[in-house]
Amino acid sequence: MKYNHLETVKKLNTSFSSLLRIPFLVMFGISMLIHFVIKDHIYPISILYYASAPLLLIVGGLILSILFFEKKKVFYLLIFTSLCLICYWITNYYNSLSTSVSTNFSKTILFWNIGRSKEVSFRILLKEVQDKSPNIIGMVEAKGITDENIKEFKDKFPNYDMQKLGGDMVVAVKGRIDTISHFSKTASFKFNEIHFTSNNEKRSVLIADINAIPFGTRSTALDSIYKFAIKNNSSFIMGDFNTPYESVYFDDFRKNLQSFHSVATGFTATWPYGVPLLEIDQIWSNKNIQPVLLEKKYYKVSDHALLTATYQ
């Protein structure tokens, strides 16, 4: 009787464990369907799309394979799926491009969401400018950059023109800023278009910041930014888009603009600090500009990577 009782308890525990595993398996299948088929076409499914990044799918698949270890058919299927996801992730979101590629006659852009510690971030910026001498610098969430900081920057680098922008942004160019236009939509997005002259060459850059609102669509923001950039033939578009590069809302960008995604070194993800999860900070250019290299650096003062893009 005691043996039968133990067997019954064991069977009940096994059944209960199976009931717990099945919902997670179903959620994993739905996440795969959303990421690869449905994507972020439909709101509010788009919220789940942003939460089904390839790295999270890989981790989920590996955890499930452990949970289903005793169910060999399911276990092998999950291992195979996880391996396919790893191959997909490495193929599409990792570049082995060397930083030693020729950058002769090239110019650079620096973009950064500078994060919380503004004074420390400003000191890092000074060092990066000293090392890289970028032609264009764009920063978002830069409310903490003070007038004293800007004066210090201009004193240290007199060949630059630096100005605060609407929407807590800052721009600096090697040359002269000609005009600035600010556009915003409350609690959704904002951007600035800056026309400038550098080395007797007229250029323009659009700096954007889309708010990280979980329960909101990025469609209107990205459509507005794209149409403005095309209409005004912006030379560069850079920003914290809070939308992954693979989003369907970047389809028009990919068709008619140049992305620095393909020339990034290492993992293309830019957020969060220390984890290659999402590529939400991006730099684009018009078709007349050739991307050469995109380097990323991480500093603890910000959960976003600092981007330095080289172009010709």
C-alpha positions in Angstrom: 0.0 0.0 0.0 2.8 2.4 0.9 4.5 1.7 -2.5 1.3 2.4 -4.4 0.8 5.6 -2.5 4.3 6.8 -3.4 3.7 5.9 -7.1 0.4 7.8 -7.0 2.2 10.9 -5.5 4.9 10.6 -8.1 2.4 10.5 -11.0 0.5 13.5 -9.6 3.8 15.5 -9.3 4.7 14.5 -12.9 1.2 15.6 -14.1 1.4 18.9 -12.2 4.9 19.6 -13.6 3.6 18.9 -17.2 0.7 21.3 -16.7 3.1 24.0 -15.6 5.4 23.4 -18.6 2.8 23.4 -21.3 1.7 27.1 -20.9 5.4 28.2 -21.2 5.8 26.1 -24.3 2.6 27.7 -25.8 3.9 31.2 -24.9 7.2 30.4 -26.5 5.4 29.3 -29.7 3.3 32.4 -29.8 6.4 34.6 -29.3 8.1 32.9 -32.2 5.0 33.5 -34.4 4.9 37.1 -33.4 8.6 37.8 -34.0 8.9 36.1 -37.4 5.5 36.3 -38.9 3.1 38.8 -37.4 5.9 41.3 -36.3 4.7 44.7 -35.1 2.2 45.3 -37.8 -0.7 45.3 -35.4 -1.1 47.2 -32.2 -1.2 46.1 -29.3 0.6 42.9 -30.6 3.5 45.1 -31.3 4.1 45.3 -27.5 4.7 41.6 -27.5 7.0 41.9 -30.5 9.4 44.2 -28.7 9.5 41.6 -25.9 10.4 38.8 -28.2 13.9 39.8 -29.2 16.0 37.0 -30.6 18.2 36.8 -27.5 15.2 36.4 -25.3 13.8 33.7 -27.6 17.1 31.8 -27.4 17.2 32.0 -23.6 13.5 30.9 -23.5 14.2 28.0 -25.8 17.1 26.7 -23.8 15.2 27.0 -20.5 12.3 25.1 -22.0 14.6 22.4 -23.3 15.8 21.8 -19.7 12.2 21.6 -18.5 11.3 19.1 -21.2 14.4 17.0 -20.9 12.4 13.9 -20.1 10.2 14.4 -23.1 12.8 13.5 -25.7 10.9 14.5 -28.8 10.0 17.9 -27.4 13.5 18.3 -26.0 15.3 17.6 -29.3 12.9 20.0 -31.1 13.6 22.8 -28.6 17.4 22.2 -28.9 17.1 22.3 -32.7 15.0 25.5 -32.5 17.4 27.2 -30.1 20.3 26.4 -32.4 18.5 27.8 -35.4 17.7 30.9 -33.4 21.4 31.3 -32.4 22.4 31.0 -36.1 19.8 33.6 -37.1 20.9 35.9 -34.3 24.6 35.7 -35.2 23.9 36.0 -38.9 21.7 39.1 -38.7 22.9 40.9 -35.6 26.6 40.3 -35.4 29.3 41.6 -37.8 32.9 40.5 -37.8 34.0 43.7 -39.5 37.3 44.8 -38.2 37.8 48.3 -36.8 41.1 48.4 -38.8 39.2 48.8 -42.1 40.5 51.7 -44.1 39.0 55.0 -43.1 41.2 57.2 -45.2 39.4 60.4 -46.3 36.5 59.5 -44.1 34.5 61.6 -41.6 32.7 60.6 -38.4 29.5 61.2 -36.6 29.0 60.7 -32.8 25.6 59.9 -31.3 24.7 59.2 -27.7 21.8 59.0 -25.3 24.0 60.4 -22.5 22.0 58.9 -19.6 21.7 60.0 -16.0 25.1 61.3 -14.8 25.3 64.4 -17.0 28.6 65.8 -15.7 30.4 62.4 -16.0 28.9 62.0 -19.5 30.1 65.4 -20.5 33.7 64.5 -19.5 33.4 61.3 -21.5 32.2 63.3 -24.5 35.2 65.7 -24.2 37.5 62.6 -24.3 35.7 61.1 -27.3 35.9 64.3 -29.3 39.6 64.7 -28.4 40.2 61.1 -29.7 37.8 60.9 -32.7 37.3 64.5 -33.8 33.8 63.8 -35.2 32.3 66.2 -37.7 28.8 65.9 -36.2 27.8 65.2 -32.6 24.2 64.6 -31.5 23.0 63.9 -28.0 19.5 63.2 -26.6 18.3 63.2 -23.0 20.9 65.9 -22.6 18.9 68.2 -20.3 21.7 68.2 -17.8 24.2 69.7 -20.2 24.6 73.3 -18.9 25.5 76.6 -20.6 28.8 76.4 -18.7 29.5 72.9 -20.3 28.8 74.3 -23.7 31.2 77.3 -23.1 33.8 74.8 -21.9 33.4 72.7 -25.0 33.7 75.7 -27.3 36.8 76.9 -25.5 38.4 73.5 -25.8 37.3 72.9 -29.4 37.1 76.3 -31.0 36.5 74.9 -34.5 33.1 73.5 -33.3 29.7 75.1 -33.0 27.6 73.7 -30.2 24.0 74.5 -29.3 21.2 73.3 -27.1 18.1 72.1 -29.0 14.5 71.6 -28.1 13.4 68.3 -26.6 16.5 68.1 -24.3 19.0 67.6 -27.2 22.4 69.0 -28.0 24.2 69.3 -31.3 27.8 70.2 -32.2 29.3 70.4 -35.7 32.8 71.0 -36.9 32.0 74.2 -38.7 29.0 76.5 -38.5 25.3 75.8 -37.6 23.1 77.7 -40.0 19.5 76.9 -39.0 17.7 74.8 -36.5 14.1 73.6 -36.6 12.3 71.8 -33.7 9.3 69.5 -34.0 7.6 67.6 -31.3 4.5 65.6 -30.4 3.7 65.6 -26.7 4.5 62.3 -24.9 5.3 60.6 -28.2 8.4 61.9 -30.1 10.4 65.0 -30.9 13.2 65.8 -33.4 15.3 68.6 -34.6 16.7 69.3 -38.1 20.0 71.2 -38.2 21.5 72.7 -41.3 25.2 73.4 -41.1 28.3 74.2 -43.1 31.4 72.1 -42.6 34.5 72.4 -44.8 32.5 74.6 -47.2 30.0 71.8 -47.6 26.3 72.2 -46.8 24.8 69.3 -44.8 21.8 68.6 -42.6 21.2 66.3 -39.7 17.9 65.2 -38.1 18.3 64.2 -34.4 15.3 62.2 -33.0 14.1 60.9 -29.7 11.0 58.7 -29.5 9.7 58.2 -26.0 9.8 54.7 -24.5 6.1 54.4 -24.0 5.4 50.6 -23.6 1.7 50.8 -24.5 2.0 52.9 -27.6 2.7 52.4 -31.3 5.8 53.7 -33.0 4.1 54.0 -36.4 3.2 57.7 -36.3 6.6 58.8 -34.9 8.7 56.8 -37.4 6.5 57.7 -40.3 6.7 61.4 -39.5 10.5 61.3 -39.1 10.9 59.3 -42.3 8.7 61.6 -44.4 10.3 64.7 -43.1 13.8 63.4 -43.8 12.9 62.4 -47.4 11.1 65.6 -48.1 14.0 67.7 -46.9 16.7 65.4 -48.1 18.4 65.2 -44.7 22.0 64.1 -45.0 21.8 62.1 -41.7 19.1 60.8 -39.4 20.2 59.6 -36.0 18.4 59.0 -32.7 17.1 56.9 -29.9 14.1 55.4 -31.7 13.1 53.0 -28.9 12.2 50.7 -31.7 14.3 47.7 -32.8 16.0 47.9 -36.2 14.0 44.9 -37.6 10.7 46.6 -37.0 8.3 46.9 -40.0 8.2 50.6 -39.3 11.8 50.8 -40.6 10.9 49.2 -44.0 10.7 52.6 -45.8 14.0 53.6 -44.1 15.7 50.4 -45.4 14.4 51.0 -49.0 15.3 54.6 -49.4 18.0 55.4 -46.9 21.4 54.0 -45.9 21.8 52.3 -42.6 25.0 51.9 -40.6 23.6 48.6 -39.3 25.5 46.5 -41.8 28.9 48.1 -41.0 28.6 47.8 -37.2 31.4 46.0 -35.4 30.4 43.1 -33.1 26.8 42.8 -32.0 24.6 45.5 -33.5 22.5 45.9 -30.4 22.8 49.2 -28.5 20.7 48.7 -25.4 20.9 47.9 -22.6 24.3 48.2 -21.1 26.2 44.9 -21.1 23.5 42.9 -22.9 23.1 42.7 -26.7 19.4 42.8 -26.7 17.9 45.6 -28.9 19.3 47.9 -31.6 17.2 51.0 -30.8 19.9 53.7 -31.2 20.6 54.1 -34.9 22.3 56.2 -37.6 21.0 56.5 -41.2 22.1 58.6 -44.1 20.8 59.5 -47.6 21.9 57.5 -50.6 24.7 59.9 -51.5 26.7 59.0 -48.4 28.5 55.7 -48.0 28.6 54.1 -44.5 32.0 52.7 -43.7 32.1 51.7 -40.1 30.0 51.9 -36.9 31.7 51.4 -33.5 30.0 51.2 -30.1 31.3 52.0 -26.7 29.5 51.4 -23.4 29.9 53.5 -20.3 28.2 52.8 -17.0 26.7 56.3 -16.9 24.2 55.4 -19.6 22.4 52.2 -20.5 22.8 53.2 -24.2 25.8 52.6 -26.3 27.8 55.6 -27.6 27.9 55.3 -31.4 30.7 56.6 -33.7 29.9 56.2 -37.4 32.5 56.6 -40.1 31.3 57.6 -43.6 32.5 58.8 -47.0 
